[in-house]
Amino acid sequence: MESDQPPRILIVLHQATSSPGRIGRMLVEKGYALDIRRPPLGEPLPVTMEDHKGVVIFGGPMSANDPEDFVKREIDWCGIPLDEKAPFFGICLGAQMLVKHLGGDVTAHAEGMAEVGYYRVHDLRTDTTNAVMPPAASHFYQWHREGFTIPRGTELLMKGDIFENQAFSVGPAAFGVQFHTELTLAMHYRWLIRGFERTRMPGAQGRREHLEGRLLYDAAIARWLDAFLDNWLAADPRAA
């Protein structure tokens, strides 16, 4: 990286109107530049992570099981940051793509349930004193109807009551989470308006519960994210 330029974070989005939201804002406030790529729109991902401090792969309306070429290419691409030991953060679809790359499975709930709203998440670790990922907030925001298995060589960090696998790590700086911490208030309203039908799925919460949940849980989620981003980028093995 050029010494007179801020370090760059690769941001991978999956729709023309998608935003990195709170994550993007926090990263900029921490002194990073955002390099935004949208593979579904034909924008290529880099062949090396040498010019990037880390990568965040966000969610999207597609499935990691979809047959589109860009989905398969992105799943394969996950090997680049892993091989180069660059910090990796996969969110929802991004986590599921990492799971697929590592040989795991992405499947619908056996009883057709969805998680759409705020759900309790349980931390499985007995000691998080020096952990990169902070202890779980009591609830996280969810927007999905598929979950993932935990591939060999990864560590399950958090679990849920409907979809068991919620957060995992592979190596010192690669993480995947099923939940969303990036939602700004504007994004939250947009999701609830454009994706209203999802609030009617089995297991989903209604719009009022979403907004009440935001008042109850969002401040803790923001604190969790802020601490995680600091720890995650400081854990870059390439800087050792």
N, C-alpha and C positions, 0 to 999 in steps of 0.2 A: 504494500500500500504506500501511496505517496505520503511523505511525512507532513506536508502542509495541508493535507486534506483530511476531513473527519473519516474515521473508519466506517465502512459500509456494512449494512445488514441487508442480506437478500430477503426480499418479501415476496412470497409466492401466493398470488390470488387467483381465483377461478371464475370470476365474472367481471364484465366490463365496469359494473357499478360498485364492485366490492371495495372495501376500505380496510386498512389495518387497524383502524379505530384507536382504542386506548393504548394498544401495544405500540402502534406507530408513534403516537404522541409521546409516550414515555421514552421510547428509544431516542427520539429527536431531542427531548429534554436532557437526556443523558449524554448527548454529544455525538450521536451517530447519524449518518446519512442513510436514507432508505433507497435501495435499488429495487424498484417494483417490477415484477414480471408476471405476465398472465399467460400461462401455457395454452389454455383453450383458445386464445386469440392468436396463436402462432408465435408468441414471443419466446425465444429460446432461453433455456437455463444455461448457466456458465459451465464450461468443461472442467473447471477447477475452482476451488474455494480460496485460492491464494489471495484474491483481491477482496475478500469478504471476511468480516469478523465472525459471522454466523448466518444462519438461515432460519426463517420462520415460514412454515407452510400452513396456510390457513384452511378453513373448511370450504364447502361448496355444495351445490345441489346434486352433484353427481355422486356415484358410488365408486369406491376403489375397485369394485368388481366389474365396472362398465368396460365394454370392449373398445372404446375409442382409443386411437393411437396415442393421443397426448396423455391419457391416464397411464397406459403401459410405460410410456417413456418416462413419465415422472416417477413412477414406482421404481424403475430401474435407476433413475438419476439419484435416488436416495443413497445409493452406494458411494457416491462421490464424497459428500460430507462425512459419512461414516469412515470411509477409508482414509481420508485426510485428517480425521479427528477434529473437524470443525464443529463448533456448537450448533446443535440442531434442535428445533422446537416444532413439533407437529401438533396441530390443533384439529380435533375431530377428523375430517377427511385426511388432513396431513398426518395425523397419528396412524390412521388406518392404512395409508399408503406405506408408511414405515413398517408397519406390521406385515403387510403383504411382501415387501422387499425382504424381510427377515424370515419368510416362510410360514407366517401365521395366516389365520383366516379372518375374514370380515363377513359377518352373517347377521340376519335379522333376528330379533328376539324369538325364542321358541314359542311364546304365547302371543306373538303379535303386538307386544307392548312397545311404546315409544317413551322417550324422555324429552319433554318439551316444557321447560320451566326451570324452577330452582329445586334441586334435589340434594339430600344429605349425602355427603361423601365421607368415608372413613379412612383415616390414615393407618397404614399397616405397620409403620416403623416404630420401634420402641425407643429409638434415640435419634433425634433430628438436629442435634447440637451443631454439627458441622455439615449438614446436608445442603446440597445445592437447591433442591426443591424444598421450600418451607413446609411446615406442618399444614395439613389441609385446613382450609376454612370450613365452617360447619356445612355450608351449602355452596354449590356451584351452579352456574347456568348451563342448561343443556338444550340441544336442538338436534335430535337425531333419532333414527329408528333402526340403525345398525350398530353393532358392537364388534369388538375384536377379541381374539384370543391372545395369549401372552406367549410369544415365540421363545424357543430355547435360547438361552444366553441373555435374556432380559430380566429385569427385576420389577415385579409388581409393587407399586408404592401406595396406591389408594384403590379402594373398592367402593362400589355403590350397592344399593338394595335391588334395583331392577336390572341394570346392566352392571355386572360384577366388576369388570376391568375398567378402571377409570384413569389411571396414570401409571406410566412405567418409564424405566430408564434402560439405556444400553450404553455401557461405558460411562466415562465421567461427565460427558457434556451433551448427550443426546437424550431427549425426552419426548414423550408423546402423552397427550391428555385428550380424553374424550370431551371434556367440557370447554366452555367458551369464557374467557376472561376479558376479551377485547371490546365488548359491547359498550359503546357510548349510549347516552339516552336517546339520541337521534337514531342510531342504528337499531336500538331496541324497539322503538316505535315502528320503524320501517319493517323490521322482521315480522312484527305482530300484525301489521296491515297486509303486507304482501303474502305472508305465510299463514294467514288466519286459519286455513283448513287444518294445519298441523295441530292447532290447539284442540281439535276435536278427535284426535287419535286416541286409542286406548292407552291409558297411563299418562296422557298429557294434561297439563294444567290450563285452565281458562285464562283469558287475557287479564282479568282482574287479579288473579293469583300471581301472574307475572309481574305486574306493576307493584303489588304489595310486597312481593319477594324482593324486588329491587330496593325498595326502601329499607328492608330488613337486612339484606345480605351484601349489597353491592360495595359498601365502603370497605368491608373486610376482604372482599375479593380484590379490590383495587390495591389494598395494602399487600396482599399475598403476591399479586403480580409484580408490583414494584420490587419487592424483596427477591423474587425469583429471577427477574431479569438481571439484577445486579449480580447475584450469585452465579447465574448461568454463564454470563459473559466473562466473569472473573475466572471461571473454571476451564477456560480454553486451554487444552493441553499443548497447543502449538506455542503458547506464550511462555511455557516453562523453560 
